[in-house]
């Protein structure tokens, strides 16, 4: 019974270890749409979590010279039981040459209670698409409520359970060694009793049955040991992968902090320069004297004729 519990625990550890590995490296997906003389290519992450900022790459390629009269991209996310718009991109009246490319980088932040997946609505109208214009509705990035930190907490808890089960396994291994010694002793006794044949035939049968049972226990214990050893190696590799990702994130944060400090110093310099320039203008303005006009009064006398 203990061996069955140990095997179930190891299986759960393997499952959550694979989940943590997948959470560290989120793959990118893409969608390509063709119609109305253009090819629309959208690249997006396959998985995201609430409050994360997503970046999508949008490319529109003209298959021939045309006028892009209206291109509208609307991205919505499921909030509770309704869809909420999180991004809208629209291009109107754009002339494009053959093989001309229009690129856009789309980024937005998911709401706190977002879940399920993102829904895209693409509407394209060109002068090469008479009649009903193409309109595409499809789903992209899956929104998962469980974050990497949640998986890491579960992993730590199950790792502690694994170590507990490993200690139990070591205890069973010691018990196995004792049973193996007992088996060897009984086997020697069996050989001795075999010489007595008839008088000890009943004892021989009993010991033979005990021998078969202990051999089955030995085989089961060896299989469990091999399975636990393989799982231990997988968990060890996962641990080092997590440590590498942590170092990469720390380096990225340090780089962002340095850029912020440099930008702040540049702003201080510009503010000081602006204040100095304003003081110079005020000083020059006060130094000039106001213009004035002088009036002179003269008396005119007439001489007698």
C-alpha positions as CSV (number, residue, x, y, z in Angstrom):
1,X,0.0,0.0,0.0
2,X,2.9,2.4,0.8
3,X,4.5,1.7,-2.5
4,X,1.2,2.6,-4.3
5,X,1.0,6.0,-2.4
6,X,4.7,6.7,-3.3
7,X,4.1,5.9,-7.0
8,X,1.0,8.3,-7.1
9,X,3.0,11.1,-5.5
10,X,5.9,10.7,-8.0
11,X,3.4,10.9,-10.9
12,X,1.9,14.1,-9.5
13,X,5.4,15.6,-9.2
14,X,6.2,14.8,-12.8
15,X,3.0,16.5,-14.0
16,X,3.6,19.7,-12.1
17,X,7.3,19.7,-13.1
18,X,6.3,19.7,-16.8
19,X,3.8,22.5,-16.0
20,X,6.5,24.7,-14.5
21,X,8.8,24.1,-17.5
22,X,6.0,25.2,-19.9
23,X,5.4,28.3,-17.8
24,X,9.0,29.4,-18.1
25,X,9.1,29.4,-21.9
26,X,5.9,30.7,-23.5
27,X,5.8,29.9,-27.2
28,X,4.6,32.3,-29.8
29,X,1.7,31.6,-32.2
30,X,0.7,33.3,-35.5
31,X,-2.3,33.7,-37.8
32,X,-2.2,34.4,-41.5
33,X,-5.2,35.8,-43.4
34,X,-5.5,36.4,-47.1
35,X,-8.2,38.3,-48.9
36,X,-9.1,41.5,-50.7
37,X,-5.7,41.6,-52.3
38,X,-3.8,41.7,-49.0
39,X,-2.2,39.2,-46.6
40,X,-2.6,39.9,-42.9
41,X,-0.1,38.2,-40.6
42,X,-0.5,38.5,-36.8
43,X,2.1,37.1,-34.3
44,X,1.1,36.7,-30.6
45,X,2.1,34.9,-27.4
46,X,0.2,31.6,-27.0
47,X,-0.3,32.1,-23.2
48,X,-0.7,35.1,-20.9
49,X,-2.0,36.0,-17.4
50,X,-4.2,38.7,-15.9
51,X,-2.5,42.2,-15.5
52,X,0.3,41.2,-18.0
53,X,1.2,43.5,-20.8
54,X,1.1,41.7,-24.2
55,X,2.9,42.7,-27.4
56,X,1.6,41.6,-30.8
57,X,3.2,42.1,-34.2
58,X,0.8,43.0,-37.1
59,X,2.0,42.9,-40.8
60,X,-0.1,43.8,-43.9
61,X,1.4,42.9,-47.3
62,X,-0.2,44.0,-50.6
63,X,-0.3,41.3,-53.2
64,X,-0.8,43.9,-55.9
65,X,-1.0,47.7,-56.1
66,X,-4.2,48.8,-54.3
67,X,-5.9,51.3,-52.0
68,X,-6.5,50.0,-48.5
69,X,-9.8,51.8,-47.8
70,X,-10.4,50.4,-44.3
71,X,-8.5,48.0,-42.1
72,X,-9.9,47.5,-38.6
73,X,-8.5,45.2,-35.9
74,X,-10.4,44.8,-32.7
75,X,-9.1,42.7,-29.8
76,X,-11.4,41.6,-27.0
77,X,-11.0,39.7,-23.8
78,X,-13.6,37.7,-21.8
79,X,-14.4,39.5,-18.5
80,X,-16.8,37.4,-16.3
81,X,-19.4,36.4,-18.9
82,X,-19.0,39.3,-21.4
83,X,-16.4,40.5,-23.9
84,X,-14.5,43.7,-23.3
85,X,-12.4,45.6,-25.9
86,X,-8.8,46.0,-24.9
87,X,-7.3,47.2,-28.2
88,X,-8.4,48.8,-31.6
89,X,-6.3,49.5,-34.6
90,X,-7.7,51.2,-37.8
91,X,-6.1,52.2,-41.0
92,X,-8.0,54.4,-43.5
93,X,-7.3,55.4,-47.2
94,X,-3.8,54.1,-47.6
95,X,-2.3,53.5,-51.1
96,X,0.0,50.5,-51.2
97,X,2.3,49.3,-54.0
98,X,2.7,45.6,-54.9
99,X,4.5,43.7,-52.2
100,X,4.3,46.8,-50.0
101,X,4.3,46.1,-46.3
102,X,2.6,47.9,-43.4
103,X,3.8,46.9,-40.0
104,X,2.3,47.7,-36.6
105,X,3.3,46.8,-33.0
106,X,0.3,46.2,-30.8
107,X,0.6,46.3,-27.0
108,X,-1.9,46.4,-24.2
109,X,-2.5,45.3,-20.6
110,X,-4.9,42.5,-19.6
111,X,-7.5,43.4,-17.0
112,X,-7.3,41.8,-13.5
113,X,-10.3,39.4,-14.0
114,X,-9.5,38.3,-17.6
115,X,-9.8,34.6,-18.5
116,X,-10.3,32.1,-21.3
117,X,-8.8,33.6,-24.5
118,X,-8.5,36.7,-26.6
119,X,-10.9,37.2,-29.5
120,X,-9.8,39.1,-32.7
121,X,-12.1,40.7,-35.2
122,X,-10.4,41.8,-38.5
123,X,-12.3,43.8,-41.1
124,X,-10.6,44.5,-44.5
125,X,-11.9,46.8,-47.4
126,X,-9.8,47.5,-50.5
127,X,-10.6,48.6,-54.0
128,X,-9.7,45.1,-55.1
129,X,-12.6,43.5,-53.2
130,X,-16.0,44.3,-54.8
131,X,-19.0,43.0,-53.0
132,X,-18.9,41.7,-49.4
133,X,-15.5,42.6,-47.8
134,X,-13.7,40.0,-45.8
135,X,-14.4,39.9,-42.0
136,X,-12.5,37.4,-39.9
137,X,-13.2,36.4,-36.2
138,X,-10.8,34.1,-34.5
139,X,-9.2,33.4,-31.1
140,X,-5.6,33.9,-30.1
141,X,-3.7,34.0,-26.7
142,X,-5.0,31.7,-23.9
143,X,-5.4,33.6,-20.6
144,X,-4.4,31.5,-17.7
145,X,-5.5,32.4,-14.1
146,X,-2.6,30.4,-12.5
147,X,0.6,32.4,-12.7
148,X,4.2,31.2,-12.6
149,X,4.5,32.1,-8.9
150,X,1.5,29.9,-8.1
151,X,3.1,27.0,-10.0
152,X,6.3,27.6,-8.1
153,X,4.5,27.5,-4.7
154,X,2.9,24.2,-5.7
155,X,6.2,22.9,-6.9
156,X,7.9,23.7,-3.6
157,X,5.1,22.1,-1.6
158,X,5.2,18.9,-3.7
159,X,9.0,18.9,-3.6
160,X,8.8,18.8,0.2
161,X,6.3,15.9,-0.1
162,X,8.7,14.2,-2.5
163,X,11.5,14.4,0.0
164,X,9.2,12.9,2.7
165,X,8.3,10.1,0.4
166,X,12.0,9.6,-0.4
167,X,12.8,9.2,3.3
168,X,10.0,6.6,3.5
169,X,11.5,4.9,0.5
170,X,14.9,4.8,2.2
171,X,13.3,3.2,5.2
172,X,11.7,0.6,2.9
173,X,15.1,0.1,1.3
174,X,16.6,-0.7,4.7
175,X,13.7,-3.1,5.3
176,X,14.4,-4.7,2.0
177,X,18.0,-5.3,2.9
178,X,16.8,-7.0,6.1
179,X,14.4,-9.1,4.1
180,X,17.2,-10.0,1.6
181,X,19.4,-11.2,4.5
182,X,16.5,-13.2,5.8
183,X,16.0,-14.6,2.3
184,X,19.6,-15.8,2.1
185,X,19.4,-17.3,5.5
186,X,16.2,-19.1,4.7
187,X,17.6,-20.3,1.4
188,X,20.6,-21.9,3.1
189,X,18.2,-23.5,5.6
190,X,16.1,-24.7,2.7
191,X,19.1,-26.5,1.1
192,X,19.9,-28.1,4.5
193,X,16.3,-29.2,5.0
194,X,16.1,-30.6,1.4
195,X,18.6,-33.3,2.4
196,X,16.2,-34.5,5.1
197,X,13.6,-34.7,2.4
198,X,10.6,-36.6,3.8
199,X,10.7,-35.6,7.4
200,X,11.0,-31.9,6.7
201,X,8.9,-31.7,3.5
202,X,6.2,-29.6,5.1
203,X,8.7,-27.1,6.4
204,X,10.3,-26.8,2.9
205,X,6.9,-26.0,1.3
206,X,6.3,-23.2,3.8
207,X,9.8,-21.6,3.3
208,X,9.5,-21.9,-0.5
209,X,6.2,-19.9,-0.5
210,X,7.9,-17.3,1.7
211,X,10.8,-17.1,-0.7
212,X,8.5,-16.4,-3.7
213,X,6.7,-13.6,-1.8
214,X,9.9,-11.9,-0.8
215,X,11.2,-12.1,-4.4
216,X,8.1,-10.4,-5.7
217,X,8.5,-7.6,-3.1
218,X,12.1,-7.2,-4.1
219,X,11.2,-6.7,-7.8
220,X,8.5,-4.2,-7.0
221,X,10.9,-2.2,-4.8
222,X,13.5,-2.1,-7.5
223,X,11.0,-0.8,-10.0
224,X,9.9,1.9,-7.6
225,X,13.6,2.9,-7.0
226,X,14.3,3.3,-10.7
227,X,11.2,5.4,-11.2
228,X,12.1,7.7,-8.2
229,X,15.6,8.1,-9.5
230,X,14.5,9.2,-12.9
231,X,12.0,11.7,-11.4
232,X,14.7,13.1,-9.1
233,X,16.9,13.8,-12.1
234,X,14.1,15.6,-14.0
235,X,13.3,17.8,-10.9
236,X,17.0,18.7,-10.6
237,X,17.1,19.9,-14.2
238,X,14.0,21.9,-13.7
239,X,15.5,23.6,-10.6
240,X,18.6,24.8,-12.5
241,X,16.4,26.0,-15.4
242,X,14.4,28.1,-12.9
243,X,17.6,29.6,-11.5
244,X,18.8,30.6,-15.0
245,X,15.5,32.3,-15.7
246,X,15.7,34.2,-12.4
247,X,19.2,35.5,-13.3
248,X,18.0,36.7,-16.7
249,X,15.1,38.6,-15.1
250,X,17.4,40.2,-12.6
251,X,19.7,41.4,-15.3
252,X,16.8,42.9,-17.3
253,X,15.5,44.8,-14.2
254,X,19.0,46.3,-13.5
255,X,19.3,47.4,-17.1
256,X,15.9,49.2,-16.9
257,X,16.9,50.9,-13.7
258,X,20.1,52.3,-15.3
259,X,18.1,53.6,-18.2
260,X,15.7,55.3,-15.8
261,X,18.5,57.0,-13.9
262,X,20.1,58.4,-17.1
263,X,16.8,59.7,-18.3
264,X,16.2,61.5,-14.9
265,X,19.6,63.2,-15.0
266,X,18.9,64.4,-18.6
267,X,15.6,65.9,-17.4
268,X,17.4,67.7,-14.6
269,X,19.9,69.2,-17.0
270,X,17.2,70.5,-19.3
271,X,15.2,72.0,-16.4
272,X,18.3,73.9,-15.2
273,X,19.0,75.2,-18.8
274,X,15.5,76.4,-19.2
275,X,15.6,78.3,-15.8
276,X,18.9,79.9,-16.8
277,X,17.5,81.0,-20.2
278,X,14.4,82.5,-18.5
279,X,16.6,84.5,-16.1
280,X,18.7,85.8,-18.9
281,X,15.6,87.0,-20.8
282,X,14.3,88.8,-17.8
283,X,17.6,90.5,-17.1
284,X,18.0,91.8,-20.7
285,X,14.4,93.1,-20.7
286,X,15.0,95.2,-17.5
287,X,18.2,96.6,-18.7
288,X,16.6,98.6,-21.6
289,X,15.4,102.2,-20.9
290,X,11.9,103.2,-21.9
291,X,11.6,105.6,-25.0
292,X,10.6,109.2,-24.2
293,X,9.5,112.5,-26.1
294,X,10.7,116.0,-25.2
295,X,8.4,119.0,-25.7
296,X,10.0,122.6,-25.9
297,X,7.9,125.7,-25.5
298,X,8.9,128.8,-27.5
299,X,7.4,132.3,-27.5
300,X,6.9,134.0,-30.8
301,X,6.8,137.9,-31.0
302,X,5.8,140.1,-33.9
303,X,7.9,143.1,-34.9
304,X,6.0,146.4,-35.7
305,X,5.9,147.4,-39.3
